[in-house]
């Protein structure tokens, strides 16, 4: 970490509004006998113990760039900004009876979309759209489960007229909302309305700095112009902005991530989110040639680290780094949950396994079933590691798999150890 990053880290550790809830939580865990080792015990102990835990935590942040936006700090869009109720909730969840609570919940508010993206994860699945009352209930139930970050996706969520009402419910319940969009329909008036409702961030899909390439990959001639205009509009409304890009092999080989980062810098974007192609949706039957090789993953991880350590903006949030075995790994179904546009609850939008429907039963019951099956975070992406098993099981049948088949598939999947950070944070 740079000296400047060290100083930022020390300032954060000295702020009572950032440390009060974590320390109170860890002290209570010690009192209950649920913190005998690791940071749970150290942060709930004396000054020397707390310093030891902070020194250890510092190395996990070595590749991150903490910035300020709207009077709050942001690590990346995996986690809520702080200070915030959503930030405090992540720690308070440790006192819940269940071992894991969802930090993030992504909701596909509609299957309607005006683009046709080459990598669309929703392609081939049932479409639909739930009413406002149902989504408000689901948001309330997610608050009850302890969710902090709510990703509003689709399809194109801007096609819903009730988006402001849903965002308002997320915010009033203590969550932070991120809108994932192509940018279509994000007028200055709509952006201001969404910001007033409590929207925190906007992630706009933009896979390439060349307009012709974007048009071909998104199936719309003006896709590049729409995305750029949306990013500028979101910034003008005071929203935290991200460029969302799918980094396939040619993308990495050609250094497009570097060029896209430069475009983001020119546009004043706050974050560049890089995700690899996933074997689902339109790519479910694709060959492995469509997926990244270790050399590409290593490059994206290096790019994440070196860009953030140099404190260059926009910061980089490469999923390959954050979801690596050394850090958070795959949290599908343990610290993350996805609800599709028909109400089907899945581990994530890239894992087409159903564990029930919010239309038929309370979300808490479905989450217990899902968490019981998935167990704990894994070192590697569940979708990537178990794609062959899923494809063999599904055959030519519909996706997502029904609950009984989903439970059987998870049980048949090879077990994996927990990621390093998860084991450290749990005390070994």
Order of alpha helices (4+ residues) and beta strands (2+ residues): alpha-alpha-alpha-alpha-beta-beta-alpha-beta-alpha-beta-alpha-beta-alpha-beta-alpha-alpha-beta-alpha-alpha-beta-alpha-beta-alpha-beta-beta-alpha-alpha-alpha-alpha-alpha
